Amino acid sequence: MKKILLSLVCFSCTILSCERLRDKIALIKEFRVNGTMTVDGLSRTYLLNLPPNYNEATDFALVIGLHGGAGSATQMEKNYFLTEKANKENFAIVYAEGVQSDGILRARTWNAGSCCDYAVEKNIDDVKFISLMIDELLKNYPKLNRKKVYVTGMSNGAMMSYRLACELSNKIAAIAPVAGSMVTTQSCVSSRPVPVLHIHSVLDTKVPYNGGRSTFGFTIPPVEQGINAWLKNNSCNTTAKTVQNFEKYSITKWANCTNSSVEIYLTKDGGHSWPSGEKARADADEISTAINANDLIWDFFKKYQLP
């Protein structure tokens, strides 16, 4: 009789555990969420897109997309086709937004260090915002894997991805900056190696690959200055790089690193643009067709996760 009672108690506990698990991982009805959170007294916003199979599967990776200066979540989603790619790969993607300026244009920017504009002038703590956003998303969507959180960004967003890798390496598994250099004002010493995939065009005058005066009016450090910092952080053998030259682009890779790699895809066409994306406006730079940025980024991210 005691054995029967014990079995019933265990069975009841199992049912209760299952019910608690179902409550915790409830079926999601909204796959697109316009999120708002308050950070340092400021209203911060993001657009989250969950893959169509979120309710049927588990262990989803999360990509954080950071728009360029004067961009937005909807602009980045529309012009770079990242949601289509994320849905195809069964990834979640969240487009975070910089704080709007108080000027006429209400342009959004990121405080990536020495760039850019309003976010730097007001010393906006964008690292704190992204860190808290990651925490909120992992809490609200328990099927997201905390070990598979990645960041990509365009221009000022690319610059911000570098800063996040420096300061949030415990939360970010890998980064893929596009058309932006590292402009951190503090020494970048990450707590762990962070894999880096950098995409750029040699024809970019807004963020020149070799650094110098930008046509935006900023002084930009060379891309390879930031790359060298990550070669050091990732304990890469700098003499063991490989270089492949093709008609429209080149690839430079350092694969002999600690649990990571550093890669540069440098196109010979396009300009300050997202390769294989579309123009955000009519007078924007030509789009590179030499490579598909989204395919490269996803292939790169899938190779890495946090320990």
C-alpha positions in Angstrom: 0.0 0.0 0.0 2.9 2.4 0.9 4.4 1.7 -2.5 1.2 2.5 -4.3 0.8 5.8 -2.3 4.4 6.7 -3.1 3.9 6.0 -6.8 0.8 8.2 -6.8 2.7 11.1 -5.1 5.6 10.8 -7.6 3.1 10.7 -10.5 1.3 13.8 -9.1 4.7 15.6 -8.7 5.5 14.7 -12.3 2.2 16.1 -13.5 2.8 19.3 -11.5 6.3 19.6 -12.9 5.0 19.3 -16.4 2.3 21.9 -15.7 4.9 24.3 -14.3 7.1 23.7 -17.4 4.2 24.3 -19.7 3.4 27.5 -17.8 7.0 28.6 -18.1 7.3 27.7 -21.8 3.8 28.8 -22.9 2.7 28.8 -26.5 3.7 32.0 -28.2 0.9 33.8 -30.1 2.8 36.9 -31.1 5.8 36.2 -33.3 6.6 39.9 -33.8 6.9 42.1 -30.8 7.5 45.8 -30.6 9.3 45.9 -27.2 9.8 48.9 -24.9 11.9 49.1 -21.8 13.1 52.0 -19.6 16.8 52.3 -19.1 18.4 55.2 -17.2 15.0 57.0 -17.5 14.9 56.7 -21.3 12.4 54.7 -23.3 14.4 52.1 -25.3 12.8 50.2 -28.1 13.3 47.1 -30.2 11.6 44.9 -32.7 11.7 41.1 -32.1 10.9 38.5 -34.7 10.5 34.9 -33.6 10.9 32.1 -36.2 7.6 30.4 -37.4 8.5 27.1 -35.6 9.1 28.7 -32.2 6.3 26.7 -30.5 7.4 23.4 -32.0 11.1 23.4 -31.3 13.7 24.5 -28.8 17.3 25.8 -28.6 16.9 28.9 -30.7 19.8 31.2 -31.4 19.3 35.0 -31.2 20.8 37.6 -33.5 20.9 41.2 -32.4 20.8 43.6 -35.4 22.1 47.2 -34.9 21.1 49.8 -37.5 23.4 52.4 -38.8 23.4 56.1 -37.9 20.0 57.6 -38.7 18.6 54.2 -39.3 15.9 52.2 -37.4 14.7 48.7 -36.7 12.2 48.7 -39.6 14.7 50.2 -42.0 17.3 47.6 -41.2 14.8 44.8 -41.5 13.4 46.1 -44.8 16.7 46.9 -46.5 18.9 44.0 -45.4 16.5 41.0 -45.6 17.6 39.7 -42.2 14.2 38.5 -41.0 13.8 36.4 -44.1 17.2 34.8 -43.4 16.5 34.4 -39.7 13.2 32.6 -40.4 14.8 30.3 -42.9 17.6 29.4 -40.5 15.2 29.1 -37.5 16.9 31.9 -35.6 15.2 34.6 -33.6 16.3 38.2 -34.5 15.9 41.4 -32.6 16.5 44.8 -34.1 17.5 47.2 -31.3 17.1 50.9 -31.7 19.4 53.8 -30.7 18.1 56.8 -28.9 16.7 59.5 -31.1 18.4 62.9 -31.1 16.6 66.1 -30.1 17.3 67.6 -33.5 15.0 68.2 -36.5 15.9 64.8 -38.1 15.5 62.9 -34.8 18.3 60.6 -36.0 19.1 57.5 -34.0 22.7 56.7 -33.2 24.8 54.4 -31.0 27.4 55.4 -28.4 30.2 53.1 -29.8 33.0 55.2 -28.3 34.1 58.1 -30.3 31.1 57.8 -32.6 28.4 58.9 -33.1 26.7 62.2 -32.7 23.8 62.5 -30.1 24.5 59.1 -28.4 28.1 60.1 -27.7 27.3 63.7 -26.8 24.7 62.6 -24.2 26.9 59.6 -23.1 24.0 57.2 -23.7 24.7 53.8 -22.0 23.9 51.6 -25.0 25.9 48.7 -23.5 23.6 48.7 -20.5 20.6 48.8 -22.8 21.7 45.9 -24.9 22.7 43.9 -21.8 19.3 44.4 -20.2 17.5 43.7 -23.4 19.3 40.3 -23.7 18.3 39.5 -20.1 14.7 40.4 -20.8 14.5 38.4 -23.9 16.1 35.3 -22.4 13.6 35.6 -19.5 10.5 36.1 -21.6 11.4 33.5 -24.2 13.0 30.6 -22.4 13.5 28.6 -25.7 16.3 31.1 -26.6 19.7 29.7 -25.9 21.8 32.1 -23.8 24.9 30.5 -25.3 23.9 31.5 -28.8 23.5 35.2 -28.8 25.2 37.1 -31.7 25.5 40.7 -32.9 25.7 42.2 -36.3 25.4 45.8 -37.3 25.8 48.3 -40.1 28.1 51.3 -40.0 27.6 53.0 -36.5 25.8 49.7 -35.6 29.0 47.8 -36.6 31.0 50.1 -34.4 28.6 49.3 -31.5 29.0 45.6 -32.1 32.7 45.9 -31.5 32.1 47.7 -28.2 29.6 45.1 -27.1 32.1 42.4 -27.8 34.6 44.2 -25.6 32.2 44.8 -22.7 29.7 42.0 -23.0 31.8 39.0 -24.1 30.1 36.9 -21.3 26.8 37.3 -23.2 27.8 37.5 -26.8 29.1 34.5 -28.7 30.3 36.2 -31.9 30.0 39.4 -33.9 29.8 40.4 -37.6 30.3 44.1 -38.2 29.5 45.5 -41.6 31.0 48.7 -42.9 32.2 50.1 -39.5 35.5 50.1 -37.6 36.1 49.8 -33.9 36.0 53.2 -32.2 36.1 52.3 -28.5 37.8 54.9 -26.3 38.8 52.4 -23.6 41.2 49.6 -24.1 39.3 46.5 -25.4 40.1 43.6 -23.1 37.4 41.0 -23.3 36.8 38.4 -20.7 36.9 35.7 -23.3 37.8 35.3 -27.0 35.0 36.6 -29.3 35.0 35.4 -33.0 34.9 38.3 -35.4 33.7 38.4 -39.0 34.3 41.8 -40.6 32.7 42.8 -43.9 33.7 46.0 -45.8 34.3 47.6 -49.2 37.5 49.2 -50.3 35.4 51.8 -52.0 33.7 52.9 -48.8 34.3 56.7 -48.2 31.9 57.1 -45.3 33.9 54.6 -43.1 37.2 54.3 -45.0 38.7 50.8 -44.6 42.2 52.4 -44.1 40.9 55.1 -41.8 41.0 58.8 -42.2 38.5 61.6 -42.8 35.0 60.3 -43.4 32.7 62.0 -45.9 30.3 62.0 -42.9 32.8 64.4 -41.2 34.3 62.0 -38.6 37.9 60.8 -38.3 37.8 57.0 -38.5 40.5 54.7 -37.3 41.6 51.9 -39.7 39.6 48.8 -39.6 42.7 46.7 -39.1 43.5 48.6 -35.9 40.4 47.1 -34.4 41.2 43.7 -36.0 44.6 43.7 -34.4 43.0 44.2 -31.0 40.9 41.1 -31.5 43.8 39.1 -32.8 45.4 39.9 -29.4 42.2 39.2 -27.4 41.7 35.9 -29.2 45.3 34.9 -28.8 45.6 34.4 -32.6 48.8 33.4 -34.3 49.2 36.5 -36.4 51.7 34.8 -38.8 49.3 32.0 -39.6 46.8 34.1 -41.6 45.5 33.0 -45.0 44.6 35.3 -47.8 42.4 34.4 -50.8 42.0 36.9 -53.7 39.0 36.7 -56.1 37.9 38.9 -58.9 35.5 41.0 -56.7 36.6 40.4 -53.2 39.3 39.0 -50.9 39.2 36.9 -47.7 41.7 37.2 -44.9 41.4 34.7 -42.1 43.2 34.0 -38.8 41.9 30.5 -37.8 44.7 29.7 -35.4 43.1 31.4 -32.4 41.7 30.3 -29.0 38.2 28.9 -29.5 37.6 31.6 -32.2 38.7 33.1 -35.5 39.0 36.5 -37.1 37.9 37.0 -40.7 37.7 39.9 -43.1 35.7 39.9 -46.3 36.8 42.9 -48.4 34.8 43.7 -51.5 36.1 45.6 -54.5 32.6 46.8 -55.5 29.8 48.6 -53.8 30.5 51.2 -51.1 29.1 52.0 -47.7 26.4 49.3 -48.0 25.1 45.9 -46.9 26.3 43.4 -49.5 23.3 41.9 -51.4 20.9 44.1 -49.5 19.1 47.1 -51.0 19.6 50.9 -50.8 17.9 52.6 -47.9 17.4 55.7 -50.1 18.0 56.7 -53.7 21.2 58.6 -53.1 22.8 55.8 -51.0 26.0 54.0 -52.1 25.9 51.2 -54.6 25.3 47.8 -53.2 28.0 45.2 -53.4 27.0 42.1 -55.3 30.4 40.3 -54.8 29.2 38.5 -51.7 26.0 37.8 -49.8 26.5 39.2 -46.3 23.6 37.4 -44.7 24.8 33.9 -45.9 28.3 34.6 -44.6 27.1 36.0 -41.3 24.8 33.0 -40.5 27.4 30.4 -41.6 29.9 32.2 -39.3 27.6 32.4 -36.3 26.5 28.8 -36.5 30.1 27.7 -35.8 30.3 29.4 -32.3 28.6 29.5 -29.0 29.5 30.5 -25.4 31.2 27.9 -23.3 
